[in-house]
Amino acid sequence: MCAAVLAATLVGCGSSSAPSEATASESESGAASGSPAAPTPAESTTASAEADDSTIVDINIAGGIVTPTNGQAQGKVGKPIVLKVRSDVTDSLHVHSVPEHTFQVEPRPDQQFEFTVDVPGQVDIELHDLNRTVVTIQVRP
């Protein structure tokens, strides 16, 4: 499931028991709905490479529903990965990468967390309290 070079670093926080309803590749638009009601997957999921080779992932947490769940995205070693979060609950995002990162999510819109990855491979981003894998980013050299 994960690249051999990164296998030792991808120790899970917990298992994600929720099946995927959507992946980041299913959506090109990251425009989130103005209401916190359960969004459609296309409303709140975006993973794209911009001119500066950054990867942006829009994450919406509303009413216990996380979008995306088990999403997929692409990134590059040393290039910014930006998580844009809108949430109605407190939680923490854990990034299983080298180096690892943890971000505290507050119950508010317009949160942004940025990090880089030093080792290529598969990077899982999980929500601890809601026990969901939000997105897996395939990081290339």
Secondary structure, DSSP 8 states (H G I E B T S, - for coil): ---GGGGGG---SS---S--SB-GGG-S-----SS-S---HHHH--EEE-TT--EEEEEEEETTEEESBSEEEEEETTS-EEEEEEESS-EEEEEESSS-EEEEE-SSS-EEEEE--SS-EEEEEEETTTTEEEEEEEEE-
